[in-house]
């Protein structure tokens, strides 16, 4: 269970999530500075990532295409990285259950 963290979110999330979700990567670290959402979707699918994002486009892709990849969509608006980390920590169990479940494709989290 590893995440491809979208460019909208801080690269600091990789270190925060690494212990619980080994193998996480940020799009910035992979050189995906101007890569389309569709190309990132295909990369995540081909490389066993779930997507962690705040971008509504991934919600739509998830509904249209299903999984994989699974999408954890953070509905937090302009939140600090610390608030995002707290949200992920708060919903850690729900995230694990979602990633292990076969039928769901999208998990929306809000504060």
Residue pairs with C-beta under 8 A, 6 or more apart in sequence:
1 21
1 50
1 96
1 99
1 100
2 21
2 22
2 23
2 24
2 25
2 48
2 49
2 50
3 17
3 21
3 24
3 25
3 49
3 50
3 51
3 52
3 72
4 24
4 25
4 26
4 27
4 30
4 40
4 43
4 44
4 47
4 49
4 50
4 51
4 52
4 69
5 11
5 13
5 14
5 17
5 24
5 25
5 26
5 27
5 52
5 53
6 27
6 40
6 51
6 52
6 53
6 54
6 55
6 58
7 26
7 27
7 28
7 32
7 33
8 53
8 54
8 55
9 26
9 52
9 53
9 54
9 74
9 81
9 84
10 81
10 84
11 26
11 28
11 29
12 81
13 24
13 26
13 52
13 81
13 84
13 85
13 88
14 24
14 25
14 26
14 29
16 85
16 88
17 24
17 52
17 88
18 24
20 92
25 49
27 33
27 35
27 40
30 43
32 39
32 40
32 43
35 43
37 55
37 57
37 58
37 61
38 61
40 51
41 51
41 58
41 61
41 65
41 69
43 49
44 50
44 51
44 68
44 69
45 68
45 69
48 68
49 69
50 68
50 69
50 70
50 71
50 72
50 99
51 58
51 69
51 70
51 71
51 72
52 72
52 74
53 71
53 72
53 73
53 74
54 73
54 74
54 75
54 76
55 73
56 73
58 71
58 73
59 71
59 73
59 106
59 108
61 71
62 70
62 71
62 73
62 105
62 106
63 105
63 106
66 105
67 104
67 105
70 98
70 99
70 104
70 105
70 106
70 107
71 105
71 106
71 107
72 95
72 98
72 107
72 109
73 106
73 107
73 108
73 109
74 84
74 87
74 109
74 110
75 108
75 109
75 110
76 83
76 84
76 87
76 109
76 110
76 111
79 87
79 111
83 111
87 109
87 110
87 111
88 95
88 109
91 109
94 107
94 109
95 107
95 109
98 104
98 107
